[in-house]
Every structure is written in C-alpha cells, then in structure tokens.
Amino acid sequence: MEQDKLDEILGDYICIKALEDGVTIIGLTRGRDTKFHHTEKLDKGEVMIAQFTENTAAIKIRGKATILTKMGELSSD
C-alpha cells in the first residue's frame, strides 16, 4: 500500500456524542483559504466518528456534545 494512502487511513480520529438534538458538526478544509466542506447534524444520543484527512484540517462542533480524542475527553456547550 502507498505511504500516502496509509497515512490517510491512519489519520487522527475523534468521536462525537450528541447530548441534545441538533448538534452540528462542520468539516473545514486545509489550504490557503479555509472553507466549510461538510456538515452533519446529530440528534441526542447519536454518535459520529470523524477523521482528519488530507482535506479536513479542522472540525467545528455546535451544541452540547461529548468529544473523545487521543488527547482526552472534553465537552462542548
């Protein structure tokens, strides 16, 4: 397997659990101009696992959620 593909597959993941209806998750692009490239809505109890990739540099979360990363757990309000 090519190293580039392997690096993409093994990118950092985060896990987001919605603590209320309507939690919004927004993926932001890499590059010179940061842009929104993907949006998801979660309802209470739903879980999403997201990955940082060659296209995704940041993930923005709106609403009450628990977020798990390799660095630990945090909550958004």
Sequence and secondary structure as in RCSB ss.txt:
>XXXX:A:sequence
MEQDKLDEILGDYICIKALEDGVTIIGLTRGRDTKFHHTEKLDKGEVMIAQFTENTAAIKIRGKATILTKMGELS
SD
>XXXX:A:secstr
  HHHHHHHT  EEEEEESSTTEEEEEEE SSS  EEEEEEE TT EEEEE  SSEEEEEEESSEEEEETTEEEE
E 
